[in-house]
Amino acid sequence: MSRVKHQVQYRQAKNAKRRRWFNPRLLPFLVPILIVGTIYPLLYYRYFRVQHVKMTGVWQHLNRQALSTVVEPYVHTALWHVDIYQLQHLLQESPWVASAHIQRVWPGTLVIHLTEKTPFAKWRERGLFTPYGKLFRPLDLLTAQHLPLLWGPEGSATLVWQRYKQMARLLTPLHLEINKIELNNREAWKLRLNNGTLIQLGRDKILARLQRLVLIYPKIMKHRNTDVNVIDLRYTNGLSIR
């Protein structure tokens, strides 16, 4: 009898333990969780992968094929797992890319808007300046042949850019533009204007010398019947014209 009683008590204790572990009243809440936990990953990895990449922007120099090569490793990656900042950094390593903005569009599209750098002037053989003086070095300069050329020793790009902007402003009243500005190894400056005239500025007080030319240039041209090939401003109180 005691043995039967002991077995009954054992079963009761075991059932009580099961009831503590599982409460039937939680079933309405557990079922949706189990369904979502099972189905959501399948849907996520089946439908929420990168299926399309849309690139927008107005370009003249960007190479779409090269950009596609950068983006390709991210295709078929789960959209949420795409490292936006890493991809943005990789795109902006392209010499012509000024900025890259990336957006996830559900369920499986990356929208990439690229802004292209605008070339404003050439630097030596291989460089270009933007309108804001930022130097970059694309592989091909064939499309920049019409731009003004800035030339100087290595390491002088910032100085030459600053002087170019200052001198271009000084020449504005004369409706003349700089085709080439050069700083040589002796720190002497010279300009080639869009009318073909060469201006020798020397080493010292170059802005003051150019300003002096701007003031007297209309008088010079008024009394000349031939073109001016060279204007030499390397004099303390005067200039020479050839």
C-alpha positions, 0 to 999 in steps of 0.5 A, a space after each residue: 500500500 505504501 508503495 502505491 501511495 509513493 507512486 501516486 505522490 511521485 506522479 503528482 509531484 512530476 505533474 506539478 513540476 510540468 505545470 510550473 514549467 508550462 502554463 497553458 494560459 501562455 499558449 495564445 502568446 507563445 504561438 505567434 512568437 514561435 510562428 514569427 520566429 520561424 517564418 520571419 528569418 526565412 522571409 528576411 533572407 529570401 525577400 529582403 536581400 539587395 536585389 536592385 541598385 539604383 544610381 542617381 546623379 548628373 555625371 560627365 566623368 564618372 565611370 559607371 562600370 567602375 562604380 558597379 564593381 565597388 557595389 557588386 559585393 553588396 548585391 544579394 546581401 541582406 539589406 539590413 546588413 549592408 554597411 552604409 558607411 563602408 560603402 560610402 567610403 569606398 565610393 568616395 575613394 573614386 577621384 571624381 566622386 565628391 559625395 555619396 549618399 546611400 539609402 535602403 529602400 525596402 524590401 531589396 533596393 539600394 539607392 545611391 546618389 553620387 555628386 561628381 566633382 567639377 574640374 575648374 583648373 589643371 595642376 601640373 601634368 596629372 592634377 585638377 582643382 575643384 572650384 573650391 581649391 580641392 586637388 584631386 588626381 583622376 586617371 584621365 585629363 583629356 576632358 580638361 584640356 580647355 581649363 587654365 593650367 596652374 604650375 609650380 614646384 611640388 608642394 606649392 599647389 595651395 599657394 599657386 591656387 591662392 595666387 591664381 584666384 587673387 590675380 584672376 579677380 584683379 584682371 576682371 575689370 579688363 575682361 582678361 582671363 588667365 590661361 596659365 600661371 607659373 611659379 618657377 623654382 626661383 619663386 618668380 611668377 608669370 602669367 599667360 593671358 587668354 589674349 596670348 600676352 605673357 606677363 612677367 611678375 618676378 618674385 616680389 610684390 606681385 599683386 601690387 605689380 599686377 594691380 598697377 598694370 590693371 590701372 594703366 592697361 587701357 591706356 597702353 592698348 589705346 595707343 598701340 596698333 600691334 598686339 602685346 606679346 610680353 609685359 615685363 613688370 619686374 621694375 620698381 617704378 615701371 614696365 616694359 612692353 614688347 
